[in-house]
Every structure is written in structure tokens, then in C-alpha cells.
Amino acid sequence: MADTDMAQVMDAIQDADFPATKDQLVAVAQAADARDQVLQTLQALPPVEYDNREDVARSVRLPVDSDLDHSKAQRNDQLRGGGKHGLSGHLRDVPKPPVEEELSRRPRSSGGEP
């Protein structure tokens, strides 16, 4: 799935009527002659009803770190950040935790001193 991007997935479901289930989205993409990788991406969606294209975009599993450079703590915050039950939170924007923010501002020393 690494060679599939969000634009290809959204293009494949452009004719979908919402709300739509995962199976309906896959059928729309098949009718649009979507690439196999796009179909596999859609088949990997959680089996919930999607209200709109944004719900689909939030749930598509592309390599998480390909779009965002978040720490493990930030990725955990993304998953705790609410949203529709069953949908992935990997695209939610979250701030750095205060400790990480402070550490990123500090110059690194080359010796053993703090």
C-alpha cells in the first residue's frame, strides 16, 4: 500500500453517495477501475458507515509516518483525541507534549554536562 496516496483513494470514491459502508466504497472504486492497491486500501477500512469523504480520509491507513512527523506520545494523543468510533485518528494534528517542546528548544551539549 506504500505506493497508494490519499488523492488516489479520494479519486476512486468520488462518485460515492454518502453515508456509505466500506463495501459500498469498494464497489464504487471497482466500478471506477481503481488500481489494486487502492482497492486493498479501501478493503482495509474499518467496517463502519462513513458520513462523508473526510471520514474516509481519516480512516485510510497509509504509512502513518509518511505524512506526519509525530513522536510516540503524539501518536498516542491522536488515538485518544475523540472522533467517530471505529475510525482511525492517525491524521489528527496534536501539539508536542511540553517536555518534548522544551527539549527540542535546548541546544545539545557535546560533553557530559546538561
C-alpha positions in Angstrom: 0.0 0.0 0.0 3.0 2.3 0.2 2.6 3.4 -3.4 -1.0 4.5 -2.8 -1.7 8.1 -1.8 -4.8 9.8 -0.4 -5.5 11.6 -3.7 -5.8 8.2 -5.5 -8.2 6.9 -2.8 -10.3 10.0 -2.9 -10.4 10.0 -6.7 -11.6 6.3 -6.6 -14.6 7.2 -4.4 -15.6 10.5 -6.0 -18.9 9.0 -7.2 -19.8 7.5 -3.9 -23.1 8.5 -2.2 -22.8 9.1 1.5 -23.5 7.8 4.0 -21.7 4.7 2.7 -20.4 1.4 4.1 -16.9 0.1 3.4 -18.4 -2.5 1.0 -20.2 0.3 -0.9 -17.0 2.3 -1.2 -15.1 -0.7 -2.5 -17.8 -1.3 -5.1 -17.7 2.4 -6.2 -13.9 2.1 -6.6 -14.2 -1.1 -8.6 -16.7 0.5 -10.9 -14.2 3.4 -11.4 -11.5 0.9 -12.4 -9.3 1.8 -9.4 -5.9 0.3 -9.1 -5.5 -2.9 -7.0 -3.5 -1.0 -4.3 -6.4 1.5 -3.9 -8.9 -1.3 -3.6 -6.7 -3.0 -1.0 -6.5 0.2 0.9 -10.3 0.6 0.9 -10.8 -3.1 1.9 -8.6 -2.4 4.9 -11.0 0.3 6.2 -12.9 -0.4 9.5 -16.4 -1.8 8.8 -18.4 1.3 9.8 -20.7 3.6 8.0 -18.9 6.7 6.7 -20.8 10.0 6.7 -18.6 11.8 4.1 -15.2 11.7 2.3 -13.5 13.3 5.3 -14.5 10.3 7.5 -12.9 8.0 4.8 -9.8 10.1 4.7 -9.4 9.9 8.5 -9.7 6.2 8.4 -7.4 5.3 5.4 -4.3 3.5 6.6 -1.4 4.8 4.7 2.1 4.6 6.3 1.4 6.8 9.4 4.8 8.5 9.3 4.7 9.2 5.6 2.6 12.4 6.2 3.3 13.4 9.8 6.4 13.5 11.9 5.0 12.8 15.3 6.6 11.2 18.4 5.2 8.1 20.0 3.5 10.4 22.7 1.8 12.5 19.9 0.6 9.3 18.1 -1.0 8.2 21.4 -2.6 11.5 21.8 -4.0 11.3 18.3 -5.7 8.0 19.2 -7.2 9.4 22.4 -8.5 12.5 20.5 -12.1 11.6 20.1 -13.8 11.4 16.8 -16.2 8.8 15.4 -16.0 5.4 17.0 -14.1 2.9 14.8 -12.3 5.5 12.7 -8.5 5.9 12.8 -7.1 9.0 14.4 -3.7 8.9 12.7 -4.2 12.1 10.8 -5.3 14.2 13.8 -3.0 17.2 14.4 -1.7 17.3 18.0 0.9 19.5 19.7 4.1 18.3 21.1 4.0 17.4 24.8 5.5 20.3 26.8 8.6 18.2 27.7 9.3 17.4 24.1 8.8 21.0 23.1 11.3 22.2 25.8 13.9 19.6 24.8 13.6 20.5 21.1 14.5 24.1 22.0 17.5 23.3 24.1 20.9 23.2 22.4 22.6 19.8 22.6 25.8 19.8 24.5 28.7 17.6 23.4 30.0 16.8 26.8 28.5 15.0 29.8 27.1 18.3 31.2 23.3 19.1 30.9 
